[in-house]
């Protein structure tokens, strides 16, 4: 029997994929007229929708890749989180 490996992608990997797809969609929507995609002149509503979707995907990817700066769920006081008497504050 073969050992089973964890094939589930990590959140960071999914974040990178979302980031790349978002950048690609945003670039495609901005360069659509120059690349002769679609019809009409100027920046159309379809391009705007694709641009917004691309930006949302980029932001979602960045949020998954970058670790959170603040951990609001932590109940332990951090260094320097003391009251005047030197006791640790209770959250």
N, C-alpha and C positions, 0 to 999 in steps of 0.2 A: 504494500500500500504506500502511496506517495504522501509525503507530508503536505498538508495544506498551507498555502501561503495566503497572507492577507492581501487580496487584490482590490480592496476598497480604497479609492483615492483619498488622499488627505484633504483637509479643508484648504490648505495652502495651495495645493495643486489645482483644485477647482477655482480658487481665487485667481491664480495666474491665467487660467484659461478664460475666465470671465473678463479679466483685464484685457487680454489680447483680443478677444472677440469684440469688446466694447471699443477699443482703439480702432480696430478694423472697420466697424460699422460707422463710427464717427468720421473717419477719414474718407470712407466711401461716400457718405452723404455730402461731405464738404467738397469732394472732388468730382461729384457726379456730372455736373455740367461740363467740366473740362474733359472728362472721359467719354462724353456723349452718351450717358445713360439716361434713359427715360425721355419723355417729351417735354416740350415747352421751354421757355426761356426763364432764367432767374432761379431763385431759390424757392422751390415749391413746398406745399404742405407735406408731401410724402418725404421729402428730404428732411424736413423739420422733425417729423415723427421718428425717422431712423436715427437722426442725430440725438434726440432725447433718449431713445432706447440705448444707444451706444454710451451716452454719458452715465445713465443709470447702471449699466453693466460694468463700466469702468469703476464707478464708486463702490459698487458691491464687491468687485474683485479686490479693490484696495482695502476695504474693510475686512476682508477675509485674509489678506496677506499680512497686513500690518498688525502686530499684537496690540491689544487694547492698552491705552495709556493709563487709564484709571480702572481699578477693579472695585466697583461700587458694592459688590456683594460681600466683600471681606469685612468681617466684624472685628478683626484684630487691629489695635491701634498701631500706627506707624511710628518710627523714631521721631521724637520731638512732639508727639501728640500727648502732652501731659498738661494737667491743670496746675494752678499756682503752688499747690502743696507738693507736687512731684508725683501725685497718684495718676495712674492712667485713667483717661476719660472713658466712660462707657458709652457705646454708640446706641 
